[in-house]
Amino acid sequence: MAVWGARMPAVQQAAHLSTGSLSLVLLAAALGMVAGLWAGGRFARPERLPALLICGAVALAASLALLGQCRTLASLLAAALAFGAAHGVLDVAANTGAVRCQNAYGKPIMSSLHAAYSIGALGGAALAAATAGLAHGALFLGTALVLALAVLAAEPRTVTLSGTDPKTPGPHEAGLVRAPGRVWLLGALAAASLLGEGAAADWAAVHVHALDAGAALAAGAFALYSSGMAIGRLTGDRLTTHFGAPAVVRTGAVLAAAGLATGILANHVPTALVGWAAFGLGLSSTVPSLITAAGNHGPRSVATVSVTGYVGLLAGPALIGALASATTLTMALLLPALLAAAVAVLAPRALENTTP
């Protein structure tokens, strides 16, 4: 995902895409992810998790290689659809396994598990920056081959926790359900936070590149964002234990809003890079804390918050592209900053009395 996002300017240039056309490609990936989430939700039973993890990861690698060979809008739309579907299946499998692991450990580890995703994102972004002189098609193909081989090598060690887990949504519960107002608030906050994560993945490099930064420096924007996210998530469980989820999420959201807004409005490459790093650090603990809070209301509430949150992740990048086409990219990227400010105001109420 990081290699794809960091080299987005090269994808756009190779296919001669306008900002509007690029937003259509991102929308196709979002629609594919919706399909993948639906399919993964239907099949994510404990005994099937290893197969979903392996198949989803291999399919994601294969579709990344395909994306690197596309030079037309039509081919990119088809490949992005497949890429999103594979991502959705893998996401369901990984998060279902994460919930089961946390329940088995009996203590907060969700933030640390989410840090693994951020560390992978950091590695991918760093790879993209280090290979800025290499054609993106070759980079995508090489990355896909290495990842596919690594996944297949890990297959014998891929196991699952069997048995009944009362906190894990079953296949019949993996959709929107009736929920109290507090749960819908948690879902709205998840959507706001994940919109910011999607914006960083797909638009951070484009934003810095638009400030006349080179390809390597532009790719570094997402690397810095991912670094902030990884550091925050690696320390998030410990901070939550000491200060409580409301305080950690509120403080982080203020940092995210102020950092990104400053980086966007300064119109200066170094400030923009610092802004994206602060944005990642500030948002790092939000989603793990929201998912934990939803667990207090039962498995159906966890499913509701997860699905609602993905609305922001899937629709956000395309929405920012549409706003950028109507106004400017600078104005469009203020949306995630404003939503982070809203999270800072509303999160303490949503997370009060939250237990790890």
C-alpha positions in Angstrom: 0.0 0.0 0.0 2.8 2.4 0.8 4.7 1.7 -2.4 1.5 2.4 -4.3 0.7 5.6 -2.5 4.3 7.0 -2.5 4.7 6.5 -6.2 1.3 7.9 -7.1 2.7 10.9 -9.0 4.6 8.5 -11.3 1.4 6.5 -11.9 -0.4 9.7 -12.7 2.3 10.9 -15.1 2.7 7.6 -16.9 -1.0 7.4 -17.7 -1.4 11.2 -18.3 -4.1 11.5 -15.7 -5.7 14.7 -14.5 -6.4 15.1 -10.8 -10.1 14.2 -11.5 -9.1 11.0 -13.4 -6.7 10.0 -10.6 -9.6 10.4 -8.1 -11.6 7.9 -10.3 -8.8 5.4 -10.0 -8.8 5.8 -6.2 -12.6 5.5 -6.2 -12.2 2.2 -8.1 -9.8 0.9 -5.4 -12.4 2.0 -2.8 -15.2 0.1 -4.5 -13.0 -3.0 -4.8 -12.2 -2.7 -1.1 -15.9 -2.6 -0.2 -16.4 -5.8 -2.2 -13.4 -7.4 -0.5 -14.6 -6.3 3.0 -18.0 -7.9 2.3 -16.5 -11.1 1.0 -13.9 -11.3 3.8 -16.6 -10.7 6.4 -18.7 -13.6 5.1 -15.8 -16.0 5.3 -13.8 -14.8 8.3 -14.4 -17.8 10.5 -11.6 -18.9 12.8 -10.8 -22.0 10.8 -10.6 -20.0 7.6 -8.4 -17.1 8.8 -5.1 -18.6 7.7 -6.4 -19.2 4.1 -7.8 -15.6 4.0 -4.5 -14.1 5.2 -2.4 -16.0 2.6 -4.8 -15.6 -0.3 -5.5 -11.9 0.4 -1.8 -11.1 0.7 -0.8 -12.9 -2.5 -3.6 -11.3 -4.4 -2.6 -7.9 -3.1 1.0 -8.4 -4.3 -0.2 -9.7 -7.8 -2.5 -6.7 -8.3 0.3 -4.3 -7.3 2.4 -5.8 -10.1 -0.5 -5.4 -12.5 -0.9 -1.7 -11.5 2.7 -1.0 -12.4 2.1 -2.1 -16.0 -1.1 0.0 -16.6 -0.7 3.0 -18.9 -4.4 3.9 -19.6 -7.3 5.0 -17.4 -9.3 2.0 -18.3 -6.6 -0.5 -17.3 -5.8 1.4 -14.1 -9.5 1.3 -13.1 -9.7 -2.5 -13.5 -6.4 -3.1 -11.7 -7.3 -0.7 -8.9 -10.6 -2.6 -8.4 -8.7 -5.8 -8.0 -6.1 -4.2 -5.7 -8.9 -2.8 -3.5 -10.7 -6.1 -3.3 -7.5 -7.9 -2.2 -6.8 -5.3 0.4 -10.3 -5.6 1.8 -10.0 -9.4 2.2 -6.6 -9.1 3.9 -7.8 -6.3 6.1 -10.8 -8.4 7.5 -8.6 -11.4 8.1 -5.8 -9.4 9.8 -8.1 -7.4 12.1 -10.2 -10.5 13.0 -7.0 -12.2 14.0 -5.9 -9.1 16.0 -9.1 -9.0 18.0 -8.7 -12.7 18.9 -5.1 -12.2 19.9 -5.9 -9.3 22.2 -8.7 -11.2 23.9 -6.4 -14.2 24.4 -3.6 -12.0 25.9 -6.1 -10.3 28.2 -4.5 -6.9 28.0 -4.3 -3.9 25.5 -2.2 -4.9 22.5 -4.4 -3.5 19.7 -2.3 -0.4 19.2 0.9 -2.4 19.0 -0.6 -4.7 16.5 -1.7 -1.8 14.4 1.8 -0.5 14.6 2.9 -3.4 12.5 0.9 -2.0 9.6 2.5 1.4 10.1 6.0 -0.1 10.2 5.3 -1.9 6.9 4.0 1.4 5.5 7.2 3.1 6.6 9.3 0.4 5.0 7.4 0.7 1.7 7.6 4.5 1.6 11.3 4.4 2.4 11.8 1.8 -0.4 9.9 4.1 -2.8 12.0 7.1 -1.9 15.3 5.1 -2.2 14.3 3.9 -5.7 13.0 7.2 -7.0 15.1 6.8 -10.1 13.6 3.4 -10.9 10.5 3.1 -13.1 7.5 2.6 -10.9 6.5 -0.5 -12.9 9.7 -2.2 -12.1 9.5 -1.2 -8.4 5.9 -2.5 -8.2 6.8 -5.8 -9.9 9.9 -6.4 -7.7 8.0 -5.5 -4.5 5.2 -7.9 -5.5 7.5 -10.8 -6.1 9.4 -10.4 -2.8 6.1 -10.0 -0.8 4.5 -13.0 -2.5 7.5 -15.2 -1.7 7.6 -14.0 1.9 3.9 -14.7 2.4 4.3 -18.2 1.0 7.3 -18.8 3.2 5.3 -17.7 6.2 2.3 -20.0 5.4 3.4 -23.0 7.5 3.5 -20.7 10.6 0.2 -19.0 10.0 -2.2 -20.3 12.7 -5.5 -19.1 14.2 -7.2 -19.2 17.6 -10.2 -21.5 17.3 -13.2 -21.7 19.5 -15.9 -19.2 20.4 -14.9 -15.6 21.2 -17.8 -13.5 22.5 -16.1 -10.2 21.5 -15.5 -11.2 17.9 -18.2 -10.4 15.4 -19.4 -13.5 13.6 -20.1 -13.6 9.8 -23.8 -12.9 10.3 -22.9 -9.8 12.4 -20.5 -8.2 9.9 -22.8 -5.4 8.8 -24.5 -2.3 10.0 -26.9 -2.8 12.9 -29.1 -0.8 15.2 -26.9 0.8 17.8 -27.1 3.4 20.5 -26.1 6.9 19.8 -22.7 6.5 21.5 -21.8 3.7 19.1 -22.7 5.8 16.1 -20.5 8.6 17.5 -17.6 6.1 17.8 -18.3 5.2 14.1 -18.3 8.8 13.0 -15.0 9.5 14.8 -13.5 6.4 13.2 -14.6 7.6 9.8 -13.1 11.0 10.4 -9.8 9.5 11.5 -9.6 7.0 8.7 -10.4 9.7 6.2 -7.2 11.3 7.4 -5.2 8.0 7.0 -6.5 7.6 3.5 -5.6 11.2 2.6 -2.1 10.6 3.8 -1.7 7.4 1.9 -2.9 8.8 -1.4 -2.2 12.5 -1.3 0.8 13.2 0.9 3.3 12.5 -1.8 1.2 14.4 -4.4 0.9 17.4 -2.1 4.7 17.7 -1.4 5.4 17.0 -5.1 3.1 19.9 -6.0 5.4 22.2 -3.9 8.2 21.5 -6.4 9.8 18.8 -4.4 11.7 16.0 -6.2 10.3 12.4 -6.4 12.4 11.1 -3.5 11.5 14.0 -1.2 7.8 13.7 -2.1 7.8 10.0 -1.3 9.4 10.9 2.0 6.2 12.7 3.0 4.4 9.4 3.5 7.4 7.9 5.1 7.4 10.6 7.8 3.7 10.2 8.3 4.1 6.5 8.7 7.0 7.0 11.1 4.8 9.2 13.3 2.0 6.6 13.1 4.4 3.8 14.0 6.0 5.6 17.0 2.6 6.6 18.3 1.1 3.1 18.0 4.2 1.4 19.6 3.7 3.6 22.7 -0.1 3.8 22.5 -0.9 0.9 24.7 1.4 2.1 27.5 0.1 5.7 27.3 -3.5 4.5 27.4 -2.8 2.4 30.5 -1.4 5.4 32.3 -3.5 8.3 31.1 -6.7 6.7 29.8 -8.0 6.6 26.2 -9.9 9.9 26.3 -6.8 12.0 27.2 -4.5 10.2 24.7 -6.9 10.5 21.8 -7.8 14.1 22.5 -4.2 15.2 22.8 -3.2 13.3 19.7 -6.1 14.8 17.7 -5.1 18.3 18.6 -1.5 17.6 17.5 -2.8 16.1 14.2 -5.1 19.0 13.4 -2.5 21.7 14.3 0.4 19.9 12.6 -1.4 19.2 9.3 -3.0 22.7 9.0 0.3 24.4 9.6 2.1 22.1 7.1 -0.6 22.7 4.4 -0.9 26.5 4.9 2.8 27.2 5.1 3.3 26.2 1.5 6.9 25.2 2.4 8.4 21.8 1.8 10.1 21.3 5.2 7.1 22.5 7.1 4.8 20.3 5.0 7.0 17.2 5.8 6.9 18.0 9.6 3.1 18.5 9.3 2.5 15.1 7.8 4.7 13.5 10.5 2.7 15.3 13.3 -0.5 14.2 11.6 0.5 10.5 11.7 1.7 10.7 15.3 -1.5 12.5 16.4 -3.9 10.0 14.8 -2.0 6.9 15.8 -4.0 5.8 18.8 -7.4 6.9 17.7 -8.7 3.9 15.8 -7.4 1.3 18.2 -9.0 3.2 21.1 -12.3 3.5 19.2 -12.4 -0.2 18.4 -11.7 -1.1 22.1 -14.5 1.3 23.2 -17.0 -0.3 20.8 -16.1 -3.7 22.3 -17.8 -2.6 25.5 -21.1 -2.6 23.6 -20.8 -6.1 22.2 -19.7 -7.6 18.9 -22.4 -5.9 16.8 -21.1 -2.5 17.9 -17.6 -3.4 16.9 -18.8 -4.3 13.4 -20.8 -1.1 13.2 -17.9 1.1 14.1 -15.6 -0.8 11.8 -17.9 -0.6 8.8 -18.7 3.1 9.4 -15.0 3.9 9.8 -14.2 2.4 6.4 -16.6 4.9 4.8 -14.0 7.6 5.6 -11.1 5.5 4.5 -12.6 4.5 1.2 -14.4 7.7 0.3 -11.9 10.2 1.7 -9.2 10.1 -1.0 -11.7 10.4 -3.8 -13.5 13.2 -1.9 -10.3 15.1 -1.5 -9.6 14.7 -5.2 -13.0 16.1 -6.1 -12.5 19.0 -3.7 -9.1 19.7 -5.2 -10.6 19.7 -8.7 -13.2 22.2 -7.6 -10.9 24.4 -5.5 -7.2 23.7 -4.9 -5.3 20.7 -3.3 -4.3 23.0 -0.4 -7.9 23.8 0.4 -9.0 20.1 0.0 -6.3 18.9 2.4 -7.6 21.2 5.1 -10.6 18.8 5.4 -8.6 16.1 7.3 -7.2 18.8 9.7 -10.7 20.0 10.4 -12.0 16.5 11.1 -9.0 15.8 13.4 -10.1 18.9 15.4 -13.6 17.5 15.6 -12.2 14.3 16.9 -10.4 16.2 19.6 -13.7 17.8 20.7 -15.9 14.8 20.6 -13.6 11.9 21.5 -13.6 12.4 25.3 -17.4 12.0 25.4 -17.3 8.9 23.2 -14.5 7.3 25.1 -15.4 8.0 28.7 -15.5 5.0 31.0 -13.6 3.0 28.4 -11.9 -0.1 29.7 -8.9 -1.7 27.9 
